Amino acid sequence: GNSLLDVQLAGIDTRQAVLQEREATTEKELAALADTISRTPANAIKLDKLELAYANTQQQYNRAVDRLSRASTGERIEILSRGQRISVIEPPFVPNVPTKPNRMLIAGGGSIFGILAGLGLVFLLEMLNQSIRRPEDLVKKLGITPIATIPHIFSRRELFAQRSFKLLRILVILFGLPALIYAVHTYYLPLDLLADKLMTKFGVRW
């Protein structure tokens, strides 16, 4: 009978130890719960602040969206009202020829101006050249009447140099000037726009 009692007492002791351990755990949980309950007002205050900030932000966002919608609606109304105020007085037509610039006038004027400029340059050089070249110049400047005049006889080297210089001038006129005009037209400014710009600068219209 004593051994059976010992076994029962041992079971009771084990249960008591388990209950004491549970009691300690429950006390810890109660302490944690009490701490959480004690911090609940502070958390509630923080939550209220966050909700208030969220409400203010939401209100500002709603106002911004409302203003944007009003602005878009006003702009749309203004555009529509402008469109309603436009009235076609005369129907447009597609022109057959460009109004400006007149390329034929530019080409003809450039050719005539170039010829006149060349003649003027020749005349100016002739007027500025005061050297004696004719018998009349001897009579006029020195008062000497020549009996006979001997023309200058060019050597082969002088003739070759003179002909080469003439050929070079012809090549420059035939190829150099067109190449220069093409380069200006291609890489700097089209000739019609350049002529229009110069005409506008000098106050001349087509």
NORUR-V522293 format. One record per residue. PSI is psi as a letter, one per 30 degrees, with the letter a starting at -180 (999 if undefined). OMEGA is omega in whole degrees, 0 to 359 (999 if undefined). Layout:
psi & omega
PSI & OMEGA
PSI & OMEGA
//
This chain:
psi & omega
e & 179
e & 180
e & 178
e & 178
e & 179
e & 179
e & 179
e & 179
e & 178
e & 177
e & 179
e & 179
e & 180
e & 179
e & 180
e & 179
e & 179
e & 180
e & 178
e & 178
e & 177
e & 180
e & 179
e & 179
e & 180
e & 177
e & 177
e & 179
e & 178
e & 178
e & 178
e & 179
e & 178
e & 178
e & 178
e & 179
e & 180
f & 179
f & 181
e & 178
e & 179
e & 178
e & 178
e & 178
e & 178
e & 179
e & 178
e & 178
e & 180
e & 178
e & 179
e & 178
e & 177
e & 179
e & 179
e & 179
e & 178
e & 179
e & 178
e & 178
e & 179
e & 178
e & 179
e & 178
e & 179
e & 178
e & 178
e & 179
e & 178
e & 180
e & 178
e & 179
e & 178
e & 179
e & 179
e & 179
e & 180
e & 179
e & 180
e & 179
e & 176
e & 179
e & 179
f & 181
f & 181
k & 178
k & 181
j & 179
e & 181
k & 181
k & 180
l & 177
l & 181
k & 181
k & 178
e & 181
l & 178
k & 179
e & 177
l & 358
l & 178
j & 184
e & 178
e & 178
e & 179
e & 181
e & 179
e & 179
e & 178
e & 179
e & 180
e & 179
e & 178
e & 178
e & 180
e & 179
e & 177
e & 178
e & 178
e & 178
e & 178
e & 179
e & 179
e & 177
e & 179
e & 180
e & 182
f & 180
j & 183
g & 180
l & 180
j & 182
f & 183
l & 176
e & 179
e & 178
e & 177
e & 180
e & 185
e & 186
e & 184
f & 182
g & 181
k & 177
j & 182
k & 177
e & 179
l & 178
k & 178
k & 180
l & 179
k & 180
j & 181
k & 174
l & 180
e & 179
e & 179
e & 178
e & 179
e & 179
e & 180
e & 179
e & 178
e & 180
e & 177
e & 179
e & 178
e & 178
e & 180
e & 179
e & 178
e & 180
e & 184
e & 186
e & 184
e & 180
e & 176
e & 178
e & 178
e & 178
e & 178
e & 179
e & 177
e & 181
e & 185
e & 190
f & 181
d & 183
k & 176
k & 186
e & 180
e & 178
e & 178
e & 177
e & 178
e & 179
e & 179
e & 178
e & 178
e & 180
e & 181
g & 177
g & 180
k & 179
l & 179
999 & 999
//
